[in-house]
Amino acid sequence: MAAARIKQSEVPLTLRKWTTMPLFGNTFSPKKTPPRKSASLSNLHLLDRSTREIELGLEYGIPTMNLAGQSLKFENGQWVAESGSFTGDRREMQRLRKRNQQLEEENNLLRLKVDILLDMLSETTAESHLMEKELEELKNHSRRRK
């Protein structure tokens, strides 16, 4: 039997869409958006920086803060102590660094002592368990003799 051919115009529009679309090969492709006419409608971007700062009040200055009596300012991505804030504090900074070093050494010594004590505790616990096991074996052995 010869299959009857149906003309494309005889198939309803909804069925035509389904018959022309591949099952898995169709990818989503949205329409391209038209380019924008202008990045900004304002003419302020045409002004030079100083005029913009005057017009818009954008003069912020350098960020500064006081921390524990020490004045710091933000320059080139880092907080830097202002020159006048360290006058006479060099000795204090050296004393604090020395004290910090002593405390770090003491902390390391205490950690070492804790490790040694934990090792001693685990060793005595293991010995205690062995002695308890031996004691139980001796008790069982003496009961068997009687």
Salt bridges, closest charged atoms under 4 A:
GLU53 OE2 - ARG49 NE 2.84
GLU75 OE2 - LYS73 NZ 3.07
GLU92 OE2 - ARG95 NH2 2.81
